[in-house]
Amino acid sequence: MFLRLQLALLLLLPSSPGFAAGLDQVKVEARRDGDAVLIEAVARVVADRATAWEVLTGYDRYAEFIPDLTTSRILARAGSIAIVEQKGEAGFFLFHFPMEVTFSVTEEPPSAITSRAISGTFRELTGSYVLVEEGEVLRLNYSGRLVPNFRLPPLIGTAAVRAAIQKQFGALVKEIQRRSALRRELAPQ
């Protein structure tokens, strides 16, 4: 992802390694495991942890910058747990499918977020984000597992999921970079 964050994060990213200035690498992999699709994504960005955390946990703003996500809103919050509803559409070429997911998201500030779908278009959807500082670079790791409630075509299905996740994960990374750059510009010298 959270996601449609997760799914959104899980289902919508473009596969080009240099999304924005300062981005060293964006990599997304998807593979089948029976009915499930397993996703691993990683990005290295020039950003501070606080800004990245703010973007990752700003679920109500996701639809502003994540493609194909039409709604993302917090339904409830109790301490470190948020219930987040996300709606949109994911697709690849002619293969498109609607997404409606409600997640239970657990935040472990300042570096980990895990989520699991509690209702929606997937029989199973889990994911996690981890932020790791590497000197002046911040690495964002995402891993997820999804099992849709609909038939995912064998050949194109995994590619569709990968493309969707790359698109959304890339947008998330780009927003982290954008906000970090803005903060650096506005910081007193």
Backbone torsions as a table, in degrees:
resi	resn	phi	psi	omega
1	MET	NA	NA	NA
2	PHE	NA	23.8	152.8
3	LEU	163.6	62.0	143.6
4	ARG	-44.8	-9.8	161.8
5	LEU	-54.3	-57.5	-178.5
6	GLN	-76.5	-51.9	179.8
7	LEU	-75.2	-42.1	176.1
8	ALA	-61.6	-39.0	176.2
9	LEU	-77.1	-27.1	178.3
10	LEU	-82.1	-26.9	-170.7
11	LEU	-121.1	23.8	179.8
12	LEU	-152.0	52.9	-175.1
13	LEU	-118.0	142.2	176.1
14	PRO	-79.7	150.4	-172.9
15	SER	-98.8	59.5	174.8
16	SER	-124.0	129.9	-170.8
17	PRO	-71.0	-8.7	-179.6
18	GLY	-127.2	73.8	-174.8
19	PHE	-63.4	-36.8	-175.0
20	ALA	-152.3	163.4	179.0
21	ALA	-57.8	137.9	179.1
22	GLY	88.5	-4.5	-179.5
23	LEU	-91.4	114.4	-178.6
24	ASP	-76.5	-40.1	-173.0
25	GLN	-163.8	137.8	168.5
26	VAL	-129.7	124.0	-177.2
27	LYS	-135.4	130.5	179.0
28	VAL	-130.3	131.3	176.5
29	GLU	-126.9	142.4	176.5
30	ALA	-137.4	139.7	177.6
31	ARG	-149.0	153.2	179.3
32	ARG	-81.3	146.4	171.1
33	ASP	-142.9	86.5	-173.5
34	GLY	67.4	-126.9	177.9
35	ASP	-79.6	-13.3	-175.3
36	ALA	-90.2	155.3	169.2
37	VAL	-115.8	125.9	178.4
38	LEU	-100.2	134.9	-176.4
39	ILE	-124.0	137.8	172.8
40	GLU	-131.6	130.4	177.7
41	ALA	-137.9	145.8	177.3
42	VAL	-145.4	143.4	175.6
43	ALA	-142.5	145.6	173.8
44	ARG	-115.6	126.4	-176.2
45	VAL	-133.1	151.8	172.4
46	VAL	-87.8	97.6	-175.9
47	ALA	-159.7	157.4	175.5
48	ASP	-92.0	153.4	-176.9
49	ARG	-59.9	-41.1	-177.2
50	ALA	-61.1	-42.9	179.4
51	THR	-67.0	-44.2	179.0
52	ALA	-60.0	-43.1	179.7
53	TRP	-62.9	-42.3	179.2
54	GLU	-59.9	-43.4	179.1
55	VAL	-67.2	-47.4	-177.4
56	LEU	-60.8	-36.8	-176.1
57	THR	-97.5	4.2	177.6
58	GLY	-88.1	57.5	-172.8
59	TYR	-54.4	-36.7	-178.8
60	ASP	-65.4	-15.9	-178.7
61	ARG	-102.5	-4.3	-175.8
62	TYR	-53.4	-42.2	-176.6
63	ALA	-64.8	-16.2	178.4
64	GLU	-72.8	-27.0	-174.5
65	PHE	-133.8	-7.2	178.1
66	ILE	-98.3	117.3	-178.4
67	PRO	-57.8	144.3	174.9
68	ASP	70.2	2.3	175.7
69	LEU	-98.6	116.6	-176.0
70	THR	-94.7	-29.1	-179.4
71	THR	-141.2	137.4	171.4
72	SER	-149.5	117.6	-177.4
73	ARG	-148.1	148.8	177.2
74	ILE	-83.7	122.0	178.7
75	LEU	-87.9	-33.7	-179.1
76	ALA	-159.2	156.8	177.1
77	ARG	-146.1	135.4	174.9
78	ALA	-140.3	100.9	-179.0
79	GLY	63.4	-122.0	-176.8
80	SER	-89.6	7.3	-178.7
81	ILE	-113.4	129.7	177.2
82	ALA	-122.8	144.1	172.2
83	ILE	-104.4	118.5	-172.8
84	VAL	-121.8	130.4	177.2
85	GLU	-105.5	132.9	177.9
86	GLN	-134.3	141.9	179.4
87	LYS	-137.4	149.2	178.2
88	GLY	170.4	-153.7	-179.3
89	GLU	-145.0	141.6	175.6
90	ALA	-120.2	152.9	179.5
91	GLY	-173.0	170.9	-177.1
92	PHE	-153.3	117.0	-175.4
93	PHE	52.5	-119.1	-177.3
94	LEU	-90.0	-4.8	-177.8
95	PHE	-94.9	111.1	179.2
96	HIS	-130.6	147.6	177.4
97	PHE	-146.4	143.3	179.2
98	PRO	-74.5	150.4	177.6
99	MET	-128.7	128.0	172.3
100	GLU	-138.4	117.2	-175.9
101	VAL	-141.0	138.1	169.6
102	THR	-113.6	126.5	-176.5
103	PHE	-110.5	148.0	163.0
104	SER	-101.1	118.2	-174.3
105	VAL	-114.3	129.5	177.2
106	THR	-113.0	123.1	-178.8
107	GLU	-101.3	135.5	175.4
108	GLU	-124.5	79.8	-175.3
109	PRO	-60.1	145.0	1.7
110	PRO	-105.1	25.4	-170.8
111	SER	-138.8	-2.5	-177.5
112	ALA	-143.5	141.8	176.7
113	ILE	-138.0	131.3	175.2
114	THR	-124.5	150.1	179.6
115	SER	-145.6	157.4	174.2
116	ARG	-147.5	139.8	178.5
117	ALA	-71.5	134.2	176.5
118	ILE	-109.9	-10.1	171.3
119	SER	-165.6	161.9	175.6
120	GLY	128.2	-156.0	-171.3
121	THR	-77.6	3.5	-176.3
122	PHE	-126.2	139.5	173.2
123	ARG	-68.8	-35.6	178.6
124	GLU	-147.2	136.9	175.4
125	LEU	-155.3	110.4	178.2
126	THR	-129.1	155.7	178.2
127	GLY	-165.4	165.1	176.3
128	SER	-149.9	146.1	173.6
129	TYR	-116.8	140.5	175.2
130	VAL	-135.6	131.4	176.2
131	LEU	-101.3	130.2	-179.5
132	VAL	-130.3	125.6	177.1
133	GLU	-81.5	131.8	177.3
134	GLU	-129.0	79.2	-175.7
135	GLY	68.9	-124.3	-179.8
136	GLU	-89.4	1.1	-178.9
137	VAL	-109.2	145.2	176.9
138	LEU	-111.6	128.3	177.7
139	ARG	-100.6	129.7	176.3
140	LEU	-109.4	118.0	177.7
141	ASN	-107.3	137.7	174.7
142	TYR	-130.6	136.6	171.5
143	SER	-137.1	141.6	-177.8
144	GLY	-152.2	164.8	178.2
145	ARG	-139.5	129.3	178.1
146	LEU	-134.6	141.9	173.9
147	VAL	-130.5	107.2	-176.9
148	PRO	-72.6	159.0	173.4
149	ASN	-84.9	2.7	-178.5
150	PHE	-126.2	165.2	-178.9
151	ARG	-74.6	125.1	176.5
152	LEU	-102.6	112.6	-176.2
153	PRO	-52.8	137.7	-174.0
154	PRO	-56.6	-48.0	-174.7
155	LEU	-82.8	-48.0	-175.1
156	ILE	-86.9	-20.3	-175.3
157	GLY	-58.5	-49.3	-179.7
158	THR	-65.7	-39.6	178.0
159	ALA	-64.8	-38.0	178.7
160	ALA	-64.5	-43.6	178.9
161	VAL	-63.1	-46.4	179.9
162	ARG	-60.0	-46.2	-179.3
163	ALA	-62.9	-42.4	179.5
164	ALA	-64.2	-42.7	-178.8
165	ILE	-69.2	-39.5	178.4
166	GLN	-61.2	-40.6	-179.4
167	LYS	-63.4	-46.5	-176.9
168	GLN	-76.6	-42.7	178.8
169	PHE	-63.0	-40.6	177.0
170	GLY	-61.0	-40.2	178.5
171	ALA	-66.5	-38.7	177.5
172	LEU	-63.1	-46.2	179.0
173	VAL	-62.6	-43.3	-180.0
174	LYS	-61.4	-39.7	178.6
175	GLU	-67.1	-38.7	176.1
176	ILE	-60.7	-45.4	179.3
177	GLN	-64.3	-43.0	-178.8
178	ARG	-60.9	-47.6	-178.6
179	ARG	-68.6	-36.0	177.5
180	SER	-64.5	-43.8	179.4
181	ALA	-63.3	-40.5	178.5
182	LEU	-62.7	-43.5	178.6
183	ARG	-62.8	-39.3	178.5
184	ARG	-64.7	-39.9	179.4
185	GLU	-65.8	-36.9	-176.5
186	LEU	-86.7	-10.7	-179.8
187	ALA	-67.6	138.1	177.4
188	PRO	-62.4	141.5	-177.5
189	GLN	-94.5	NA	NA
